[in-house]
Amino acid sequence: MHSLKKIIVERLQQNRRKIWEWSTEQCKIAPPPFYCSIDLRDSGHKVVPVDCNLYPAGFNNICPEDIRASAPIFREHIKELTNRLGRAEPRQILILPESHTHNPYYIENLFHLIQIIQSAGFEVRLGWYGPLPDPASGKPVLLKSQTEKLLEAHPIEVVGSVLSAGDFVPDLILLNNDFSSGYPNALDAVAQPIVPSYTAGWHSRKKSDHFVHYNQLAVEFAQILGIDPWLIQVDTEEVEPVDFNEGKGIEETSQAVERILARTKKAYETHKINRKPFVFVKNNMGTYGIGIMVVHSADDLRQMNRRTKNKMSVGKNRLPINSLVVQEGIPTATLVDRLAAEPVVYLLGEELIGGFLRTNPARGADVQATEENLNAPGMVFRKLCMSDLRRPGSESPGEEPANEKTAEPMLELVYGWIGRISALAAGREIQASTRKRF
């Protein structure tokens, strides 16, 4: 299992033409979202996505050189998008961000996203949807980032089919808002392209749907490479309706845990993996690492205390959790300063542009930490530059290559392709929407 990534790289190189032809065809069938970030788990015996965010924050955690290199990729991506839509290439782009937060780190993310768009040659403005701090003033909302950069966010309005922000009428609207509580109905009337689709926010999107599509695509990918699909799949079941505070769905979730633990145990025996399986139970319609628990047996659920039930009953914006995914737990073998870490990669369309490593010192530095949810209070981000991903021979971030002259750029190829499959799966999700989409 130690050589899993080497095997994938070898098969990718042997089947380079076939795999790109397959990817190109998938993009035609269901184009990936405009951009996304993918949380990965690399256990050494598996490399899989565990989350896909269609409205990614965290651009401030990407390496400066990768931010600079992203501008021409962004420009080309816009050109491809507008050609596909049969529209003129835009000159003005409006970013519509989260407006429920003044988190300075999120605002820092917006600053770096603006830098990419401006460097790509577009005029960009930040919009604002939601209550105004001082509505009588008529002034833009002033936002201060973690490094004290000041940004102006301009209230949006929709007149007829045109969305504007003050005197700024964008040719394209870039969402950085998942509208967890529901999207504004006024967006249904907007004629300008809105990317990614606002119909794919957590108000209706489900993780379970994503992993159905992902696992199907992973089988096709694995067949081309001639590898066992299990190595890049993640066993996932949906359970609904649930309401843990009322006791609803606990037994059904417990039974799903038992099934996945049994299947994982059998797979471990087949692949000669000597460790005890576990599962993640997650909010099916949410992000921010809220509503997640690690489970080692069904009794962990059946014997939940009141505090845990409360934790698993509400998600982002205090929205009730009524649907769950039970997912095969993938431990992380990635370590940074002896701390468990997981890579997060960013894509523009299907193009890998960079990423970072998420660690969480609050989780400790023992074996148990490799199984924990790291997307939780106390998390710390470390740069994961494209130069790191391309460094020959590295088995994991921070590890020196054994032989730079003969080794291959494993991480860029492996993480890039797993992220790409996840992005293609997200494209299938968006395509499945019955409402307006771009």
Secondary structure, DSSP 8 states (H G I E B T S, - for coil): -TTHHHHHHHHHHHTHHHHHHHHHHHHHHS---SEEEEEEEE-SS-EEEEEEESS---GGGS-HHHHHHHHHHHHHHHHHHHHHHT----SEEEEEE--S---HHHHHHHHHHHHHHHHTT-EEEEEE-S--SSTTT---EEEE-TT--EEEEEEEEEETTEEEETTB--SEEEEE---TT---GGGGG--S-EES-GGGSTTT--HHHHHHHHHHHHHHHHHHHTS-GGGG---EEEE-S-BGGGTBTHHHHHHHHHHHHHHHHHHHHHTT--S---EEEEETT--TT-SEEEESSTHHHHT--HHHHHHTTB-GGG-B---EEEEE------EETTEEEEEEEEEETTEEEEEEEEE-GGG-SSGGGGGS--SSTT-EEEEE-HHHHHSTT-SSTT---S-TTT---HHHHHHHHHHHHHHHHHHHHHHH-SS---
